[in-house]
Amino acid sequence: MLTEMALSVWVQATKSGIIAMLAVLPAVVEYGARIIAPKGHIIYPD
């Protein structure tokens, strides 16, 4: 019984963690691109 509860809590935490990562990912990629682009002479279209 306790194991099932712990598992469901872990699944919920994992899901919310993945959603949070997916929400933050575009901002991180854009931030990284802004730093790397001038050095690497890579042009990203807006």
MARMI-101224 format. One record per residue: residue number from 1; residue in three letters; x, y, z of N, C-alpha, C in turn. Coordinates in steps of 0.001 Angstrom, whole numbers, padded with zeros to 6 digits. Example, Ala and Ser with C-alpha at 12.3 -4.5 7.8 and 13.67 -1.06 7.14 Angstrom:
MARMI-101224
{1,ALA,{013190,-005690,007800},{012300,-004500,007800},{013200,-003300,007800}} {2,SER,{012850,-002250,007080},{013670,-001060,007140},{012900,000030,007870}} 
***
This chain:
MARMI-101224
{1,MET,{000841,-001203,000000},{000000,000000,000000},{000880,001259,000000}} {2,LEU,{001843,001267,000902},{002747,002417,001011},{003586,002570,-000254}} {3,THR,{003975,001450,-000831},{004790,001470,-002045},{004026,002100,-003199}} {4,GLU,{002743,001751,-003318},{001915,002317,-004389},{001778,003826,-004233}} {5,MET,{001614,004266,-002980},{001495,005697,-002714},{002786,006420,-003086}} {6,ALA,{003904,005865,-002658},{005203,006469,-002948},{005442,006529,-004451}} {7,LEU,{005037,005462,-005141},{005223,005401,-006585},{004397,006470,-007284}} {8,SER,{003136,006634,-006858},{002280,007635,-007499},{002801,009048,-007236}} {9,VAL,{003327,009268,-006039},{003917,010573,-005709},{005127,010835,-006595}} {10,TRP,{005958,009786,-006767},{007162,009908,-007602},{006789,010194,-009048}} {11,VAL,{005742,009510,-009540},{005282,009722,-010918},{004790,011155,-011093}} {12,GLN,{004027,011653,-010127},{003530,013031,-010199},{004694,014020,-010209}} {13,ALA,{005671,013792,-009353},{006835,014674,-009278},{007624,014640,-010580}} {14,THR,{007750,013449,-011148},{008477,013300,-012411},{007760,014033,-013531}} {15,LYS,{006433,013877,-013578},{005643,014550,-014617},{005789,016064,-014513}} {16,SER,{005639,016602,-013303},{005743,018051,-013126},{007164,018529,-013411}} {17,GLY,{008143,017685,-013098},{009529,018024,-013387},{009787,018099,-014879}} {18,ILE,{009225,017134,-015621},{009379,017123,-017077},{008689,018332,-017690}} {19,ILE,{007488,018642,-017185},{006746,019801,-017697},{007534,021086,-017435}} {20,ALA,{008124,021185,-016246},{008923,022364,-015904},{010136,022476,-016820}} {21,MET,{010797,021341,-017078},{011957,021336,-017973},{011565,021765,-019378}} {22,LEU,{010423,021250,-019855},{009962,021597,-021194},{009601,023075,-021273}} {23,ALA,{009079,023628,-020178},{008706,025036,-020148},{009942,025933,-020186}} {24,VAL,{011007,025485,-019523},{012228,026292,-019404},{013152,026110,-020607}} {25,LEU,{013076,024948,-021242},{014006,024593,-022311},{014127,025642,-023418}} {26,PRO,{013016,026146,-023984},{013150,027151,-025058},{013926,028392,-024614}} {27,ALA,{013697,028827,-023374},{014404,030001,-022865},{015898,029718,-022734}} {28,VAL,{016236,028519,-022272},{017640,028133,-022124},{018322,028061,-023485}} {29,VAL,{017629,027469,-024457},{018175,027352,-025814},{018397,028736,-026415}} {30,GLU,{017417,029617,-026246},{017536,030973,-026796},{018683,031727,-026122}} {31,TYR,{018786,031570,-024808},{019854,032217,-024050},{021221,031723,-024514}} {32,GLY,{021335,030408,-024679},{022579,029818,-025160},{022908,030286,-026567}} {33,ALA,{021883,030364,-027413},{022085,030788,-028799},{022597,032227,-028856}} {34,ARG,{022084,033081,-027972},{022516,034486,-027946},{023983,034601,-027548}} {35,ILE,{024425,033699,-026666},{025821,033730,-026216},{026740,033137,-027284}} {36,ILE,{026307,032016,-027868},{027158,031275,-028803},{027178,031930,-030186}} {37,ALA,{026037,032453,-030631},{025901,032968,-031994},{026979,033999,-032376}} {38,PRO,{027236,035018,-031550},{028248,036013,-031953},{029641,035405,-032095}} {39,LYS,{029963,034422,-031258},{031293,033808,-031290},{031436,032862,-032474}} {40,GLY,{030363,032113,-032761},{030419,031112,-033816},{029988,031652,-035156}} {41,HIS,{029587,032918,-035208},{029110,033553,-036433},{027933,032790,-037037}} {42,ILE,{027089,032272,-036146},{025889,031568,-036597},{024736,032560,-036555}} {43,ILE,{024008,032655,-037654},{022884,033583,-037735},{021591,032799,-037534}} {44,TYR,{020847,033165,-036500},{019558,032535,-036238},{018450,033459,-036728}} {45,PRO,{017616,032989,-037631},{016501,033828,-038092},{015501,034067,-036976}} {46,ASP,{014958,035260,-036922},{013988,035587,-035874},{012656,034937,-036171}} 
***
